Amino acid sequence: MKILLVSNMYPSDKYPSYGTFVRNSEKMLEENGIKVENAVLTKHQRPVSRYLNYGLFYVKTLIKALANKYDAVYVHYPSLSSIPVLVAGYVKKLNVYVNIHGSDVVPENMKQKIMNKITVLSLKRADKIICPSEYFRDLVIQKHKIPKEKLYVFPSGGVNPEVFYERDNIPALKQKYGLAEKYTYIGFISRLDYGKGWDTFLESIALLRKDNLSVKGIVVGGGGEVDQFWEKVNELGIGEAIIHYGALKQEEVAELMNCFKVFCFPTERKGESLGLVGLEALASKRPVVGSSIGGLKGYIRHGENGYLVSPGDKKQFAYYLGKVIYADDDEYECMKDEAYKMSKKYVIDNIKDQFIRIFRGNQ
């Protein structure tokens, strides 16, 4: 079986965490005997480079789709990636599998709303549609009246247990990243963009530090609101309590997760189709305090492996983050065990068969 993978997000040496789930899906196909060629786009910061590379990406995809024979064309982020596939589909018959993500179905700005028309065309054209969670599958059915038998659930490449697991050398890891043992660290891993909840995270840290100056926040991720992020840090007077890293490799993210006492996931996006980073935290045996929204409700069990909180409610986030960091040892260990149990459902080895069946189902 031969597949063309098409995606406008794909990791590079400079941006190793950009589209890692796309690469993970590709590896899963290859490891199961499916030949994969790709037409992908890596991240570019400068607008001129970005537009030029999008043009080259579209041309490359169109040429490959027309010049070669594939059993399926597998498209991630159809709102931007599927344009050349749709064009090629008017010339020759293509078997198209579309993997949709948050903004494909729930646009959050004018550009995404305009590009959503491409998503609608892609969903109609697709032979199979892959959704990151049952929540998102049901949302697609509701919004686009797609027959349920056309949709499949696969959690964005799954959790890699060789990367995300609890380490036994946490003091050494803290030393590696310059983190003092005397502090309690709360983690936030996300792009610093609209709707990601970074402001709620900062407000929660500020509230917790009113009673306990040993609480600090670790933030991993860049984005379009980095300047606003630091303005908020300064406004709250918590500069000494926030440690910020830009883009990191998956292995580094996993190491840092082990330095957290708890992971904070305060997203406000209705298009949070899964929230893979939350599952990676659970796999690292870290309880998750997250928004009661989207795909997070599928794996956070309130009071068991973390807590669900009303999106944007800084006081609730501070309260439940405090419940975790002040829990006694037995209660905390129980939450860690429950976190790990939940994550096992999403581990690559436990989900790869359902993923491969999507592609080999017609053979």
N, C-alpha and C positions, 0 to 999 in steps of 0.2 A: 504494500500500500504506500502511496506517495501523496504527500500533502504540501500545499503551499501555505505557510504561516504569514499572515499580514498583520502588522501592528505598528502604530505610530508611537508606541512606548516600548523601549528595549534597553537593557542596561549596557553601560559602557565603562571603561576604566575610570573616566572622570566622574560619572554619575552611576555608581554601582548598584544603587537601590531603586533606580528608575525603571519600573516595569519588570521587576524580578519575577513576579508571578507569571509573566508571559514566558520568560526563559525557563521557569520551572515546569510549565506545561509542555514546552517543547522538549525538554529533557525526558519527561515522562513518556512522551510518544516515541522518542528515539530509543529509549531503553526497552521498549516493548515491540521492537522490530518494525516500527513505522518510519519510513524515510521522510525527513522533513527538509524542505528548502524554505528559506525565508526571504521576505521583502519587508524590512523593518526600518524604523527611524529611531535614532538615538537623540538624546537631548542636546539642544543648542540654545545658548542664552541670547545671542545677538539677533535682533529681528531680521536683518538681511540674511544671515545664515539660516535662520529658521524657515523663512519663506522659500529660499533657494532649495533647501534640503527637502522641504515638503514637495516641491515640484519634481525633484529627482526621485523621491520616494514613489510618487504617483506614476511616473513614467516607468520606473523599474518594475513596479507591481503590474502595470498594464501589459508590458512586454512579456513578463514571465507567465501571466495568466493566459495570454493569447498564444505564445510560442510553445508552451509545454503542455503535456497531458498530466492532470492531477486527479486523484480519486476524490479529493475535497480541497476547497479553499477555505482556510480557517482564519476568520477575521476577528481581531480584538478591537474594541472601541470603534464600532461601525460609524458613528457620527462623523469621524474624521478619516478613518482608514478605508472605508468601503467604497469610496468614490470611484477609484479605478476598477474595482471588482464589478461594480454596477455597470460601468461602461463596457467592460469586457463581456459581461453577460448578455449584451445586445448582439454581440458578434458570434459567440459560441456558447454552448450549454455548459454551465458550471454547476457543480454540486457545492453549495455554499453553506458553511457552518458559521454562525455568528455568535461570538461570546460578548455579551453585553455587560456593561459596568454602570456605576451610579449615574453619571451625568448624561449617559446615552438615553436614559429613560426619565430622569428627573433633572432637567436643565436648570441651572442656577443663575445664569446671566444671559444677556441678549445674544451674545455670540452662540452660546450653547442652544438657545431657543431656535435660532436660525438653522443651525446644523442638525437640530432634532428632526427636521424634515428628511434628512438623509437617513437617519436611524429608522424612521417609519418605512421608507422605501426598502431598506435593508432587511427589516423584519418580515416584510411581505415577500421579498425575494428569497429569503433564507429557506433552506431545506430543513435545517435544525437550528435551534436557538439554545445556547448554553447560558444559564443564569448562576450567579455565585451563591444564591441561597433560596430557600423555599419562599421566604418573604418577598424576594425580588421576582421570582417566578410568578407569584400571585399578583404582584403589582403590574407586571407586563400583561398578564391575562386581562386584568381589570382595565388598564389604560388603552390597550391596543386590540382587545378581543381576539387574541391569538389562541387557536385550539391548544388545549393542554398537552395533547400527545406530541406536539411539535417542540415542546420545551423540555429541557433536561437541566438538572441541578448538579453543579460541580464547583466546589469552594476554592476558586482562584488559585489553582496550583497546589493547594494544601499546605500543611505544615511540614517542614523538613526537620525530622527529629535528630539528624546528625548535626544540625546547626543550633536549633532551639531546644535546649534541655537545661536542667539545673546543674550547675557546676559545683565541684567540691573544693574549689580554690578561690572562693569569693574574696578573702582578704588580699590575696595576690592580685586579683582583678581590680579591686579598689585602688591598690597601690599603682597598678599600671596606668589607670586613668586619673591619678592624682586626687582620689576621693578619700577623705579622712573617715576613719572608723567611727568617730564620735557623732557623726550626723546620720539622720534617717533620710533616705532619698526616695522621692516620689517621681516616677517616670512619665514622660509624655513624648511619644514618637509620632510625628505627623508633619506634613507640610504646613507651613505657617501661612495659611490662606483663609479666605472668607469661609465661615461656617465650620471650621475645624475645631473651634472651641478653645483655642490657645488663651484667649482672654479669661475664660472661666477657670482654666487651670491656674493662671497667675493669681486671680482673685482668691482662689481656694488656698493656694500656698500662703498668701498674705494673711488670710484669716487664721490658718493653723499656726502661723508664726507669732500671732498675738499671745498665744499661750505656751509656745514651745519653739525657741529659737534654734533648736537642733534640726528642724525640718528644712530640707532643701529640695529644690526641683531640678531634675535633669531633663533637658529638652533636646531632641534629635530631629533635625530637619530644617531645610531652607524654605523659600517660598516668596510670594509676592508681598507679604505683609511683615517682613523682618523688621523694617524701620518702625512700624506701628507697635510691633511686639516689644522692642526695646524702649519705646516711649512709655508703654504701659508699665514695664518693669520699673522704670525711673519714677513714674507717677505714684506707684504703690510703695516705693522705697525698699524694694527687695532685691536690689542689684547684687548684693553679696550672697543671696540665697539661690540664684539661678545660674546653672551651668549649661551652656549651649554648645552643641556640636552641629555642624552642617551635615552634608550627605556622608554616610558611613557605609562600609561594606556590611553585608548581612552578618558575617562572623563578629564584627565589632558591635553591631546592634545587639546581637545575642549575648555577648559578654557584658555589655552595659545593663541589659535587662536583669542579669543576675545580681547587679548592685542595687536594684530597686527593692524597696519593701513592698510596694504596691504600684500597679500601673493605672494611670488615669487616662480615660478615653472619653473626653467630653464633647464629641462631635455633635453638631446641630443639623447635619445634612440628612434630609429625608432620603437622599440617594445613597446613603451608606449601605451599599448592597450586601456587604459581609463584614468588613473590618478585620482583615486577616491579621493585622498587627496585634489585635486583642487575643486572637487564638495563639499567636506565637508567644505572647506573655503567659497565657495559661500553660502552654507546653513547657515554659521555663519555671513552672510552679509559682507564678506570681498572681495573686488575686487581682481582679480587674474591677475598678469602679468606673462604670461607663453610662452613657446616656441611654435611656429607655427609648430607643429609636432604631428603625431599620433592622439590619442583620444582627446587631448586637443582642437583640432580645432572643435570638436563637441559641445562644451559648452562655450568656451570663445568667446564673441562677442566684437570685437575690438571697443573700444570707448564707449561701453555700460556697460558691467560688468567687464571690465578689458581691457588688451591689449595683442595682439599676436606679438611675437618678433622672429626674426631670431635666431635659436639655436646658442648659443655660443657667441652672439654679446653683449659684456659687456656694450658697450656705449649705445646701444639701450635699454638694460634692465635698465640701470641707468636713461636714459631719461624718459622712461614710468613709472618706479617706482616713479620718481620725479613728473610726471604729476598727479599721484594719491595723493601723500602726500602733494602736494601744491595746489590741487584743492580747490575751494571755498566750503563752507558748502553745498550749494544747489546741486552743481555738484557731490560732494562726496556722499550725501544722495541718489541721483538718481542712482549712480553706485551701491550702497548697495542694493537698491530696485530691480534693474535689476539682481543683483547677486542672490538674494533670489528667484526671479521668475524662473530663470533658474534651480536652484537646486530642485525646487518642482517637476520637471519632473522625478527626480531620487530618490525621497523619497521612502522608503520601501513600504508604504501603496499604493503608486501610481504605483508600478512596480510588487508587489508580485503576482498579478493575472496572469500576463504574464509568470512569473517564474513557478508558480504551473501548469499552462496549459502545459508547456513543459513535466512535469512528468505525469500528469493525462490525457494527450491527447489521450493515447491509451486505456483508460478505458471506 
